[in-house]
């Protein structure tokens, strides 16, 4: 891994301003063509795309009996892990659902917060080089806990462990389909795939762009770019730090692995250890060569300032004091034993997180993403009389005469 110092302004600027969302208009047009084809052509177009892009030979829907038969082949230790992870995710999700409340704002004026689940959610589960049951658990369980009635999961190549996860998570429909065509089917519906209220979950470049394209018509969680980790530490074991960087780099050649420290000696040790551990791992080596970097800051304060400017998906810090002030990240992992991989699978905190700086304005996926929060207002005769001076004065100040008159008519 290359090492740069914070005083090397040009090199640091290149790290901080990398644009993962740079527009590729030709690629967007290709994805738009797929989305439009499914939107217009329904099931026939969806099936044609599934055969071409996903290699599907039979039907798309996976019946419950097929899921049960496949799940029975999953090794016992993996099945136990899926169930334990599901339990932890559900426990955390239960605390994330917004609570309904009612309050008297003034005499005769009552405001209620009503919380209702979405009717239908679509969960995208990648089906690339590795099966990802954890992604299904992280998207479907919060939806189920929030009270979503219909949970439709799509995966181009669902392995038995993914089917087990679907059963454990409470998925109501599992479809053997992926890519931009799956996103389009969820967003607009087909003869056999009902339109969903929201699409969540990570995917490849086609999926990310398709989600962005349908976002005006169907809610999405967020635009997902390449995964990223930032580790901030002034001490600790170089081999553990390097292991965390390697773990993130193995996701994808575009993954970002960044270590920030104010210890030049630790920077050198981590750099050497990371290079050693990466040997023989092609994807890791590609990722680190393109996007891996060690940044030497002047002190802990500057190190955290740099991390906050990156606003990473995953932020790992070696001590509690580093996050005593404002902290910007999708998820934070504190202390030497809080491995980021533990959050990917077992802590219960969601691993579907904002990337490419989106942590500046939102956190990770949660059960709160699957509900509607509505205000219900009730005003009595005495209440409207108390509110009238405020409403009338503000309405007339804004030049909205009819607004004022609608209240004045009630208090004459």
FENFENJO-V78193 format. One record per backbone hydrogen bond with DSSP energy under -1.0 kcal/mol. NH is the residue of the N-H (numbers start at 1). CO is the residue of the C=O. Records with the same first field share a line. If there is no record, write none. Layout:
NH->CO, CO
//
This chain:
4->294
6->296
8->5
9->7
12->8
13->9
14->10
15->11
16->12
17->13
22->19
28->24
29->25
30->26
31->27
32->28
33->29
34->30
35->31
36->32
37->33
38->34
39->35
40->36
41->37
42->38
46->42
47->43
48->44
49->45
50->46
51->47
52->48
53->49
54->50
56->50
62->174
67->63
68->64
69->65
70->66
71->67
72->68
73->70
74->71
79->75
80->76
81->77
82->78
83->79
84->80
85->81
86->82
87->83
88->84
89->85
90->86
91->87
92->88
93->89
94->90
95->92
96->93
101->113
103->111
105->109
106->109
109->106
110->378
111->103
112->376
113->101
114->374
116->372
118->370
121->150
122->198
123->152
124->200
125->154
136->132
137->133
138->134
139->135
140->136
141->137
144->140
145->141
146->142
147->144
148->143
150->119
152->121
153->173
154->123
155->175
163->159
164->160
165->161
166->162
167->163
168->164
169->165
171->166
172->151
173->151
175->153
176->60
177->175
182->178
183->179
184->180
185->181
186->182
187->183
188->184
189->185
190->193
196->186
197->120
199->219
200->122
208->204
209->205
210->206
211->207
212->208
213->209
214->210
217->214
218->214
219->197
221->199
229->256
230->314
231->258
232->316
233->260
241->237
242->238
243->239
244->240
245->241
246->242
247->243
248->244
249->245
250->246
251->248
255->252
256->227
258->229
259->293
260->231
261->295
267->263
268->264
269->265
270->266
271->267
272->268
273->269
274->270
275->271
276->272
277->273
278->274
279->276
281->278
285->281
286->282
287->283
288->284
289->285
290->286
291->287
292->288
293->257
294->2
295->259
296->4
297->261
303->299
304->300
305->301
306->302
307->303
308->304
309->305
310->306
311->307
315->331
316->230
317->333
318->232
322->319
323->320
324->321
330->312
331->313
333->315
335->317
338->335
339->337
342->339
344->340
345->341
346->342
347->342
353->351
358->355
360->357
361->358
362->358
365->352
369->366
370->367
372->116
374->114
376->112
378->110
380->108
384->380
385->381
386->382
387->383
388->384
391->387
392->388
393->389
394->390
395->391
396->392
397->393
398->394
399->396
400->395
401->399
404->400
405->401
406->402
408->404
409->405
410->407
//
